[in-house]
Amino acid sequence: MSKILVTGASGCIGQYVSHWLFKYTDADLLLWLRDPTKLTAISADHPRIWLLIGDLRDADRFAAELATVKRVIHTATAWGDPERTEQVNVIAVKRLLMLLNPFVVEQIIYFSTASILDKRLKPLPEALIHGTEYIKTKARCLQDLERHPLADRIIAVFPTLVFGGRVDGMSKFPTSYLTKGLVEASKWLWLARWLRADASFHFIHAKDIARICGQFATRAHEANRELGQGALRRIVMGQRAISMNDAVATLCYWRGVKLMPGVPLWPWLIRVLTQILPIAINDWDRFSIRQRHFIYDPASAPERFGKMSHAPTLETVLIDSGLPNRGKPRKGLTVRPLT
């Protein structure tokens, strides 16, 4: 029986992916996590579940197990503390790959962030220049992976803004930071409804991330056919881009807040506001303000791989999130089941 390793298995994406693999495959799952009490989506007692309890920086403890896996889905990451971020996001990844058996491992799905790519999915130079420590380590790791001997077996996936879980705590899955932020964002709609911003972005639900990863992990690994890429395949995960104004309008409608005539937030005005208001911003924030449109071509949803999205629109995300709907319901709006 094949073995699939999932790192960061207690996190939001890690649990959605692990749950999909448990439900739709017969593989043994090696779940690498630091705190087994946070594993809520599947039972750790099932005979197909093997827990590797420890820090990613202690990979040598699991050398024997790592040498037996055929597929790896690496979702674990770190941010905040600069030293730990470097150790987990760069050094530990190198060690993990070193401990895999090249005669056994068939595929490695490596999770990064779409922020380090430009709109054509090329590495973004500014990520290494202006990025936070998290952004810089992800950019450096991608450089290393592009040159790695196993590059032709690596699929680097770059999620855009990730929703998942519920704000009311009623989901068995952890709540993503973005979904948690819906509650706070709702408190500012009284102000946001008056503003208009020239910006756009993609988003994706963690269930749809799991769906895409599941398709990769259950099919024979193939050489990269993406145009303009090397041996390592780059996939940005996201639904169709949405403008910031449409996002605010959707959230206002959902919360029953009347949208008002808008005041344009010109880039120069944003720069002035960040200077006169007590707002702490770094170089990466300034770059993001200048960039404004974080869009990618292609941005991949499950439909690109012949499957159906769980949450293809922001409205379906809001339904799934458990955020109370105080507006008028729209006819025909449903969340498609994950199959």
C-alpha positions in Angstrom: 0.0 0.0 0.0 1.3 3.5 -0.9 2.3 6.0 1.8 1.6 9.7 1.6 3.3 12.2 3.9 1.5 15.4 4.9 3.5 18.0 6.8 1.7 20.7 8.8 -1.1 18.2 9.1 -2.9 20.0 12.0 -3.1 23.3 10.1 -6.1 24.5 8.0 -4.9 23.4 4.6 -3.2 20.3 6.1 -6.4 19.0 7.6 -8.5 19.6 4.5 -5.9 17.8 2.4 -5.5 14.9 4.9 -9.3 14.6 5.2 -9.6 14.4 1.4 -6.9 11.8 1.1 -8.4 9.7 3.9 -11.8 9.8 2.3 -11.0 9.2 -1.3 -7.8 7.0 -1.3 -6.7 3.8 0.5 -3.2 5.1 1.1 -1.6 5.1 4.5 -1.2 8.7 5.7 1.8 9.8 7.6 0.7 13.1 9.3 3.6 15.2 10.6 2.4 17.7 13.2 3.6 19.2 16.5 0.4 19.0 18.5 -1.8 15.9 17.9 -4.7 17.5 20.0 -5.2 19.9 17.1 -6.0 17.2 14.6 -9.8 17.4 14.4 -10.8 16.5 10.9 -9.9 12.8 11.0 -9.4 10.2 13.7 -5.8 9.6 14.7 -6.8 6.1 15.9 -7.5 4.7 12.4 -5.0 2.1 11.3 -4.3 4.0 8.1 -3.2 7.1 10.1 0.4 7.3 11.3 1.4 10.4 13.4 4.8 11.8 13.2 4.8 14.1 16.3 7.6 16.7 16.2 9.0 19.9 14.7 9.9 20.0 11.1 13.5 20.9 12.2 13.8 17.4 13.7 13.4 15.5 10.5 16.2 13.0 11.3 14.0 11.5 14.0 11.7 10.2 11.2 14.4 9.2 8.7 13.2 5.6 8.5 9.6 6.7 7.9 10.5 9.3 5.3 12.5 6.8 3.3 9.3 4.8 2.6 6.9 7.5 1.3 5.9 7.7 -2.3 4.1 11.0 -2.2 4.8 14.1 -0.1 2.4 17.1 0.5 4.4 19.7 2.3 2.1 22.4 3.8 4.1 23.2 6.9 5.5 26.7 7.1 6.6 29.3 9.7 6.5 33.1 10.0 7.1 35.7 12.7 10.4 34.8 14.3 13.1 35.4 11.7 15.4 32.6 12.9 12.7 30.0 13.0 11.3 31.1 9.7 14.6 30.6 8.0 15.1 27.2 9.7 11.6 25.9 8.8 11.0 27.4 5.4 14.5 26.8 3.9 16.9 24.6 5.9 14.3 22.0 7.0 12.9 21.7 3.5 16.4 20.8 2.2 16.8 18.2 4.9 13.4 16.7 4.3 14.2 16.2 0.6 17.5 14.7 1.5 15.9 12.1 3.7 13.5 11.0 1.0 14.5 7.8 -1.0 14.9 8.9 -4.6 14.1 5.3 -5.7 10.8 5.4 -3.9 9.4 8.9 -3.9 7.3 9.7 -7.0 5.9 13.2 -6.3 6.4 16.2 -3.9 3.7 18.9 -3.7 5.3 21.9 -2.1 3.2 24.7 -0.7 4.5 28.3 -1.2 2.6 31.6 -1.6 1.4 33.3 -4.7 2.8 36.5 -3.4 6.3 35.6 -4.7 5.2 35.3 -8.3 4.4 37.8 -11.0 1.2 37.6 -13.1 2.9 35.1 -15.5 3.9 32.8 -12.6 7.5 33.9 -12.9 9.5 34.5 -9.6 9.0 38.1 -8.5 12.3 39.9 -8.0 10.8 42.3 -5.5 10.0 39.3 -3.2 13.7 39.0 -2.4 14.3 42.7 -2.2 11.3 44.1 -0.3 9.7 40.9 1.2 9.1 40.1 4.8 11.2 37.3 6.2 8.5 34.9 5.4 8.3 36.1 1.8 12.1 36.1 1.3 12.4 32.6 2.7 9.7 31.3 0.4 11.4 33.0 -2.6 14.8 31.5 -1.7 13.3 28.1 -1.2 11.7 28.2 -4.6 15.1 29.1 -6.1 16.6 26.1 -4.4 13.9 23.7 -5.5 14.2 24.8 -9.2 17.8 23.5 -9.1 17.1 20.5 -7.0 17.8 17.0 -8.4 14.2 16.1 -7.6 12.8 19.2 -9.4 11.1 17.1 -12.1 9.0 15.4 -9.3 8.1 18.6 -7.6 4.8 20.5 -8.1 5.1 23.9 -6.4 1.6 25.2 -5.5 1.0 28.8 -4.7 -2.4 29.5 -3.0 -3.8 32.9 -3.2 -6.1 34.2 -0.4 -7.3 31.1 1.5 -10.7 30.7 3.1 -11.6 27.7 5.3 -13.4 26.6 8.4 -16.1 28.7 10.0 -16.3 31.8 12.1 -18.7 30.2 14.6 -16.4 27.3 15.4 -18.9 24.7 14.1 -16.6 23.2 11.6 -14.3 20.2 12.3 -11.6 22.0 10.2 -9.5 24.8 11.6 -10.5 28.3 10.6 -8.1 30.1 8.2 -6.8 33.5 9.1 -8.8 35.0 6.2 -12.1 33.5 7.3 -11.5 34.7 10.9 -10.9 38.1 9.4 -14.4 38.3 8.0 -15.7 39.2 11.4 -13.3 42.1 11.8 -13.8 43.2 8.3 -17.6 43.4 8.9 -17.0 45.9 11.7 -15.4 48.3 9.2 -18.1 48.2 6.5 -19.5 51.4 7.8 -16.4 53.1 6.4 -15.5 50.7 3.5 -18.9 51.2 1.9 -17.9 54.8 1.1 -14.5 54.0 -0.5 -13.4 52.7 -3.9 -10.1 51.1 -4.6 -8.4 50.1 -7.9 -7.3 46.7 -6.8 -8.1 43.0 -7.4 -7.2 39.6 -6.2 -7.9 35.8 -6.3 -9.1 33.6 -3.5 -9.6 29.9 -3.0 -11.3 27.7 -0.4 -9.2 25.1 1.4 -11.6 22.4 0.2 -10.8 23.3 -3.3 -7.1 23.2 -2.5 -7.6 19.7 -1.2 -9.4 18.8 -4.3 -6.6 19.9 -6.6 -3.9 18.2 -4.4 -6.0 15.1 -4.4 -6.0 14.9 -8.2 -2.2 15.3 -8.3 -1.6 12.8 -5.5 -3.8 10.1 -7.0 -2.6 10.2 -10.6 0.7 9.1 -12.1 3.2 11.9 -11.9 3.9 13.5 -15.3 6.6 15.8 -16.6 5.8 19.5 -16.4 3.8 20.7 -19.4 3.2 24.2 -18.3 4.4 26.7 -20.9 7.5 28.8 -20.0 8.5 26.7 -16.9 11.3 24.3 -16.2 11.3 20.9 -14.7 9.5 22.1 -11.6 5.8 22.7 -12.2 4.3 26.0 -10.8 0.5 26.1 -10.1 -1.2 29.2 -8.7 -4.4 28.1 -6.9 -7.3 30.6 -7.2 -10.7 31.3 -8.4 -11.4 34.0 -11.0 -10.1 37.4 -9.9 -12.4 39.7 -8.1 -12.1 43.5 -7.7 -11.8 45.0 -4.2 -14.9 47.0 -4.9 -16.9 43.9 -5.8 -15.6 42.2 -2.7 -16.7 45.1 -0.5 -20.1 45.3 -2.2 -20.6 41.5 -1.8 -19.8 41.7 1.9 -22.0 44.8 2.4 -24.9 43.0 0.7 -24.3 39.9 2.9 -24.3 41.9 6.1 -27.2 44.2 5.2 -25.0 47.3 4.9 -26.1 49.9 2.3 -23.4 50.7 -0.2 -22.8 54.4 -0.6 -21.4 56.6 -3.5 -17.7 55.9 -3.4 -14.6 58.1 -2.8 -11.7 56.9 -4.9 -8.7 55.7 -2.9 -6.0 56.9 -5.3 -2.5 55.5 -4.7 -1.1 58.9 -3.8 -3.9 59.3 -1.2 -3.1 55.9 0.3 0.6 56.9 0.6 -0.3 60.2 2.3 -2.7 58.4 4.7 0.0 55.9 5.7 2.3 58.8 6.5 0.0 60.9 8.6 -1.9 58.1 10.3 -0.4 55.9 13.1 -0.1 52.9 10.7 3.1 50.8 10.7 4.0 49.6 7.2 7.1 47.9 5.9 8.8 47.8 2.5 6.6 44.8 1.4 3.5 46.7 2.4 4.6 49.7 0.3 5.3 47.4 -2.7 1.9 45.8 -2.3 0.2 49.2 -2.3 2.0 50.1 -5.5 1.2 46.7 -7.1 -2.6 46.7 -6.2 -3.6 44.0 -8.7 -2.4 40.5 -7.5 -3.7 38.5 -10.4 -2.2 35.5 -12.2 -2.6 33.9 -15.6 -3.4 31.1 -15.2 -5.0 30.9 -11.8 -6.1 27.3 -11.3 -9.4 26.2 -9.7 -10.5 22.5 -9.6 -12.3 23.0 -13.0 -8.9 23.3 -14.7 -8.4 19.6 -13.7 -11.8 18.4 -14.6 -13.5 18.8 -11.2 -16.0 21.1 -9.6 -15.3 23.9 -7.1 -16.8 23.8 -3.7 -16.8 27.6 -3.4 -16.3 29.3 -6.7 -17.6 32.8 -5.7 -17.2 35.0 -2.7 -20.9 34.5 -1.9 -20.5 30.8 -1.6 -17.4 31.4 0.6 -19.6 33.5 2.9 -22.3 30.8 3.1 -19.7 28.3 4.0 -18.0 30.6 6.6 -21.0 30.8 9.0 -20.9 34.6 9.0 -24.5 35.6 9.7 -26.3 36.9 6.7 -28.2 40.1 7.5 -29.0 41.0 3.9 -31.7 39.7 1.6 -31.1 36.1 0.3 -30.4 35.7 -3.4 -32.3 33.1 -5.3 -30.4 30.1 -6.6 -27.3 30.6 -4.4 -26.0 27.2 -3.2 -22.7 25.7 -2.1 -21.7 22.8 -4.3 -20.9 19.6 -2.4 -17.3 18.2 -2.4 -17.4 14.9 -4.3 
